Amino acid sequence: MLVTEFSTEIVAARERFELFAEVTDQAHMPNRLRSNNQDDFRARIRILDFGELQVSMMHIPHLEVTRTAKLIRQFDPEAYQINYFLHQTGLLSLAGADTALSKGDLVMMDSSRPYRGEVRPLGPGWSHVTVQLPRRLIPLPERTVQRLLTVPIDGRRGMGGTFGRWLTDINARADEFTAADTPALAQLTTDLLASTLSRALDVEDALSPEARRRALRLRVHAFIRQHLRDPALTPDTIAAAHAVSTRHLYRLFEEEGITIAAWIRERRLEQCRNDLADPNLRNIPARAIAARWNFADPAHFSRTFRAAYGAAPSDYRQAVLNRSCGN
């Protein structure tokens, strides 16, 4: 996987808008751009290249985007583009109909259809995520998917929320992946998007059993991560939250070669490790951090942590904090 980081601030203020237009034309598709900040357009982009599928995290100021019939004739990648509004609002127009977009919305466009959009940031930080992939990769009838063009999908809850969290998570953890992970990441992103679209269209039966199973696995993983601090997190509660049997849930994890309990334990250990390495939490005892993530027995936690990371929690914390201080 290729990760590309880009900032317009590498050039003089008057050249930044033109540079941004060039980069986005190449990364996505040609559009006509305008901004209230063209004199000093400060933008950042992080592009994750999964081959035919790209995921781009952006921080941009006010921007107006227009895709015309002329631009489509010049170049059309025959792609869907999905935008996740992390920290911005916007307006999208297709065939004369305007759609207002809010923070947390997901919205899809088609490179073969003219559209006009405007986005306005709500503050500093990443403002939105863009996913672009060929239409043929979505395992749903094209005519059916077209019904969702410019229709907001809630990216805060349900399948939309799971897809949105997946996008932000793979961006945050991009440095952990290697080129060998690219096909799996592309497939998982496509499956989760297809499941999100099919849920919004109420046509989930159109997905293949394998695609539905992969999407369910991602939803379960996201649910567990959200509820790691809940002592009532069990296979039964997880299965009930996803309307499947506990037996089906066990089979889902068996396909990964791990038990549900072991997967939960690994995720909780990761959270403990992150907290122990956080200098802002240095005054919180390791046993309190363990209890926060549902390791009630300090001795058991210490043994489990040592088995996973090769050091006792206190030793690990001291070593990491010493390195961060340059000692």
C-alpha positions as CSV (number, residue, x, y, z in Angstrom):
1,M,0.0,0.0,0.0
2,L,1.3,3.4,-0.9
3,V,0.6,6.3,1.6
4,T,1.1,9.8,0.2
5,E,1.1,12.8,2.5
6,F,0.7,16.2,0.9
7,S,0.4,19.8,2.0
8,T,-0.1,22.9,-0.2
9,E,2.2,24.8,2.2
10,I,5.2,23.5,0.4
11,V,4.7,26.3,-2.2
12,A,4.1,30.0,-2.0
13,A,0.6,31.2,-0.9
14,R,-0.4,32.3,-4.4
15,E,0.4,28.9,-5.9
16,R,-1.3,26.7,-3.4
17,F,-4.8,26.5,-4.9
18,E,-3.4,25.6,-8.3
19,L,-1.3,22.9,-6.8
20,F,-4.3,21.5,-4.9
21,A,-6.3,21.3,-8.1
22,E,-3.5,19.5,-9.9
23,V,-3.1,16.9,-7.1
24,T,-6.8,16.2,-6.7
25,D,-7.3,15.9,-10.5
26,Q,-4.7,13.2,-10.6
27,A,-5.8,11.4,-7.5
28,H,-9.5,11.5,-8.1
29,M,-11.0,13.0,-11.3
30,P,-11.0,16.4,-13.0
31,N,-13.3,19.0,-11.5
32,R,-13.7,22.7,-11.8
33,L,-12.8,24.2,-8.4
34,R,-13.4,27.6,-6.7
35,S,-12.7,28.7,-3.1
36,N,-13.1,31.8,-1.0
37,N,-9.5,31.1,0.1
38,Q,-7.8,30.9,-3.3
39,D,-5.2,33.5,-2.4
40,D,-3.8,31.3,0.3
41,F,-5.4,27.8,0.1
42,R,-4.0,25.8,3.0
43,A,-4.9,22.1,2.6
44,R,-3.6,18.7,3.7
45,I,-4.3,15.4,2.0
46,R,-3.3,11.8,3.0
47,I,-3.9,9.3,0.3
48,L,-4.0,5.5,0.9
49,D,-3.6,3.7,-2.4
50,F,-5.2,0.3,-2.5
51,G,-4.7,-0.2,-6.2
52,E,-8.1,0.4,-7.9
53,L,-9.5,1.9,-4.7
54,Q,-8.2,5.0,-3.0
55,V,-9.0,6.4,0.4
56,S,-8.1,10.1,1.0
57,M,-8.2,12.0,4.3
58,M,-8.4,15.7,3.7
59,H,-8.3,19.0,5.6
60,I,-9.5,21.8,3.3
61,P,-11.0,25.3,3.7
62,H,-14.1,26.4,1.9
63,L,-14.3,24.7,-1.6
64,E,-16.8,24.6,-4.5
65,V,-16.5,21.6,-6.8
66,T,-18.3,21.3,-10.2
67,R,-18.1,18.4,-12.6
68,T,-19.4,19.3,-16.0
69,A,-20.5,17.3,-19.0
70,K,-17.4,18.6,-20.8
71,L,-15.1,17.4,-18.1
72,I,-16.8,14.0,-18.2
73,R,-16.2,13.7,-21.9
74,Q,-12.6,14.6,-21.4
75,F,-12.0,11.9,-18.8
76,D,-14.3,9.6,-16.9
77,P,-12.9,6.9,-14.6
78,E,-16.4,5.4,-14.3
79,A,-16.1,5.5,-10.6
80,Y,-18.1,6.1,-7.5
81,Q,-16.9,8.6,-5.0
82,I,-18.0,8.5,-1.4
83,N,-17.4,11.4,0.9
84,Y,-17.6,11.2,4.6
85,F,-18.2,14.5,6.3
86,L,-16.0,14.3,9.5
87,H,-16.0,17.9,10.5
88,Q,-17.7,20.0,7.8
89,T,-21.0,20.8,6.3
90,G,-21.9,21.1,2.6
91,L,-24.4,21.3,-0.3
92,L,-24.6,18.9,-3.2
93,S,-26.6,19.4,-6.4
94,L,-27.5,16.7,-9.0
95,A,-29.9,17.2,-11.9
96,G,-31.1,20.5,-10.3
97,A,-31.9,19.0,-6.9
98,D,-30.0,20.4,-3.9
99,T,-29.1,18.3,-0.8
100,A,-27.8,19.8,2.4
101,L,-25.1,17.7,4.1
102,S,-24.2,17.8,7.8
103,K,-21.3,16.6,10.0
104,G,-21.4,12.8,10.1
105,D,-23.1,12.3,6.7
106,L,-21.9,9.9,4.0
107,V,-22.8,10.9,0.4
108,M,-22.0,9.2,-3.0
109,M,-21.4,10.7,-6.4
110,D,-20.9,9.1,-9.8
111,S,-18.0,10.3,-12.0
112,S,-20.3,9.9,-15.1
113,R,-23.0,12.3,-13.8
114,P,-22.5,16.1,-13.7
115,Y,-22.8,17.5,-10.1
116,R,-22.0,20.6,-8.1
117,G,-20.9,20.7,-4.5
118,E,-19.8,23.1,-1.8
119,V,-18.1,22.2,1.5
120,R,-17.4,24.4,4.6
121,P,-15.1,23.2,7.4
122,L,-16.3,23.4,11.0
123,G,-12.9,23.8,12.6
124,P,-9.3,22.5,12.5
125,G,-8.3,18.9,11.9
126,W,-9.3,16.4,9.2
127,S,-12.5,17.6,7.6
128,H,-13.6,14.7,5.4
129,V,-12.6,11.3,3.9
130,T,-13.1,10.5,0.2
131,V,-13.3,6.9,-1.1
132,Q,-13.1,6.4,-4.9
133,L,-13.4,3.0,-6.6
134,P,-14.6,1.7,-10.0
135,R,-18.4,1.2,-10.2
136,R,-17.8,-2.4,-11.4
137,L,-16.3,-3.3,-7.9
138,I,-19.7,-2.8,-6.1
139,P,-21.6,-6.1,-6.2
140,L,-25.0,-4.4,-6.6
141,P,-27.0,-3.5,-9.7
142,E,-25.8,-0.2,-11.0
143,R,-29.4,1.0,-11.6
144,T,-30.2,0.3,-7.9
145,V,-27.1,2.0,-6.6
146,Q,-27.9,5.1,-8.6
147,R,-30.9,5.7,-6.3
148,L,-28.5,6.7,-3.6
149,L,-26.6,9.4,-5.5
150,T,-26.4,12.6,-3.4
151,V,-28.7,11.0,-0.7
152,P,-27.2,11.4,2.8
153,I,-26.4,8.2,4.7
154,D,-26.0,8.5,8.4
155,G,-22.3,7.9,9.1
156,R,-22.7,8.1,12.9
157,R,-24.6,4.9,13.6
158,G,-25.6,1.6,12.1
159,M,-23.8,0.3,9.0
160,G,-22.9,3.9,8.0
161,G,-21.3,4.4,11.4
162,T,-19.3,1.2,11.0
163,F,-18.1,2.2,7.6
164,G,-17.2,5.7,8.8
165,R,-15.2,4.3,11.8
166,W,-13.5,1.8,9.4
167,L,-12.3,4.7,7.2
168,T,-10.9,6.8,10.1
169,D,-9.3,3.7,11.7
170,I,-7.4,2.6,8.6
171,N,-6.2,6.1,8.1
172,A,-5.0,6.4,11.7
173,R,-3.3,3.0,11.5
174,A,-2.0,3.3,7.9
175,D,1.7,3.1,9.0
176,E,1.0,-0.4,10.5
177,F,0.1,-1.9,7.1
178,T,2.4,-3.3,4.4
179,A,2.0,-3.8,0.7
180,A,1.0,-7.4,1.4
181,D,-2.1,-6.0,3.2
182,T,-3.4,-4.0,0.3
183,P,-5.6,-6.6,-1.4
184,A,-7.3,-7.5,1.9
185,L,-7.8,-3.9,2.9
186,A,-9.3,-3.1,-0.5
187,Q,-11.7,-6.1,-0.3
188,L,-12.8,-5.3,3.2
189,T,-13.4,-1.6,2.3
190,T,-15.4,-2.6,-0.7
191,D,-17.4,-5.2,1.2
192,L,-18.2,-2.8,4.0
193,L,-19.2,-0.1,1.6
194,A,-21.4,-2.5,-0.4
195,S,-23.1,-3.6,2.9
196,T,-23.7,0.0,3.9
197,L,-25.3,0.8,0.5
198,S,-27.4,-2.4,0.5
199,R,-28.6,-1.6,4.0
200,A,-29.6,1.9,2.9
201,L,-31.3,0.5,-0.2
202,D,-32.9,-2.4,1.8
203,V,-31.4,-4.9,-0.7
204,E,-28.9,-6.9,1.5
205,D,-29.9,-10.1,-0.2
206,A,-28.2,-8.9,-3.4
207,L,-24.8,-9.4,-1.7
208,S,-23.0,-12.7,-1.9
209,P,-22.9,-14.8,1.2
210,E,-19.1,-14.2,1.5
211,A,-19.5,-10.5,1.2
212,R,-22.2,-10.5,3.9
213,R,-20.0,-12.6,6.1
214,R,-17.0,-10.3,5.8
215,A,-19.2,-7.2,6.4
216,L,-20.6,-8.9,9.5
217,R,-17.2,-9.6,10.8
218,L,-16.2,-6.0,10.5
219,R,-19.4,-4.8,12.2
220,V,-18.7,-7.3,15.1
221,H,-15.1,-6.1,15.4
222,A,-16.2,-2.5,15.5
223,F,-18.9,-3.3,18.1
224,I,-16.4,-5.0,20.4
225,R,-13.9,-2.2,20.2
226,Q,-16.7,0.3,21.2
227,H,-17.6,-1.8,24.2
228,L,-14.3,-3.1,25.5
229,R,-14.8,-1.2,28.8
230,D,-18.2,-2.9,29.3
231,P,-17.9,-5.8,31.8
232,A,-21.1,-7.3,30.3
233,L,-19.5,-7.8,26.9
234,T,-20.0,-11.5,26.2
235,P,-20.6,-13.6,23.1
236,D,-24.3,-13.6,23.9
237,T,-24.6,-9.8,24.0
238,I,-22.5,-9.5,20.9
239,A,-24.6,-12.0,19.0
240,A,-27.8,-10.3,20.2
241,A,-26.6,-6.9,19.0
242,H,-26.1,-8.3,15.5
243,A,-29.2,-10.5,15.3
244,V,-27.2,-13.7,14.9
245,S,-27.0,-16.8,17.0
246,T,-24.1,-17.2,19.4
247,R,-23.1,-20.4,17.5
248,H,-22.9,-18.4,14.3
249,L,-20.7,-15.8,16.0
250,Y,-18.3,-18.6,17.2
251,R,-18.1,-19.9,13.7
252,L,-17.3,-16.4,12.4
253,F,-14.3,-16.2,14.7
254,E,-13.2,-19.8,14.0
255,E,-12.7,-18.7,10.4
256,E,-10.1,-16.2,11.7
257,G,-8.4,-18.9,13.7
258,I,-9.1,-17.3,17.1
259,T,-11.8,-17.5,19.8
260,I,-14.0,-14.6,20.7
261,A,-12.6,-14.4,24.2
262,A,-9.0,-14.3,22.9
263,W,-9.9,-11.6,20.4
264,I,-11.5,-9.4,23.1
265,R,-8.6,-10.1,25.5
266,E,-6.1,-9.0,22.8
267,R,-8.0,-5.8,22.1
268,R,-8.2,-5.0,25.8
269,L,-4.4,-5.6,26.2
270,E,-3.8,-3.2,23.3
271,Q,-5.8,-0.5,25.1
272,C,-3.8,-1.2,28.3
273,R,-0.5,-0.9,26.5
274,N,-1.6,2.4,24.8
275,D,-2.6,3.8,28.2
276,L,0.6,2.7,29.9
277,A,2.6,4.4,27.1
278,D,0.7,7.7,27.5
279,P,2.7,10.2,29.4
280,N,-0.5,12.0,30.4
281,L,-1.5,8.9,32.4
282,R,1.8,8.3,34.1
283,N,0.4,8.9,37.5
284,I,-2.4,6.4,37.2
285,P,-1.4,3.0,38.7
286,A,-1.1,0.1,36.2
287,R,-3.7,-1.9,38.2
288,A,-6.2,1.0,37.7
289,I,-5.5,1.0,34.0
290,A,-6.0,-2.8,34.0
291,A,-9.3,-2.4,35.9
292,R,-10.5,0.2,33.4
293,W,-10.2,-2.4,30.7
294,N,-11.8,-5.2,32.7
295,F,-8.7,-7.0,34.1
296,A,-10.0,-7.3,37.7
297,D,-7.0,-9.4,39.0
298,P,-3.7,-7.4,38.9
299,A,-1.6,-10.6,39.1
300,H,-3.5,-12.2,36.2
301,F,-3.2,-9.0,34.2
302,S,0.6,-8.8,34.8
303,R,1.1,-12.4,33.7
304,T,-1.1,-11.9,30.6
305,F,0.6,-8.6,29.7
306,R,4.1,-10.2,30.1
307,A,3.1,-13.1,27.9
308,A,1.8,-10.8,25.2
309,Y,4.5,-8.1,25.2
310,G,7.6,-9.7,26.9
311,A,7.7,-7.3,29.9
312,A,5.7,-6.6,33.1
313,P,3.3,-3.6,32.8
314,S,5.4,-1.4,35.1
315,D,8.7,-2.3,33.2
316,Y,7.0,-1.7,29.8
317,R,5.7,1.7,31.0
318,Q,9.0,2.8,32.3
319,A,10.9,1.8,29.2
320,V,8.5,3.6,26.9
321,L,8.4,6.8,28.9
322,N,12.1,6.8,29.2
323,R,12.4,6.6,25.4
324,S,9.9,9.4,24.9
325,C,12.0,11.6,27.3
326,G,15.2,10.8,25.4
327,N,16.7,8.9,28.3
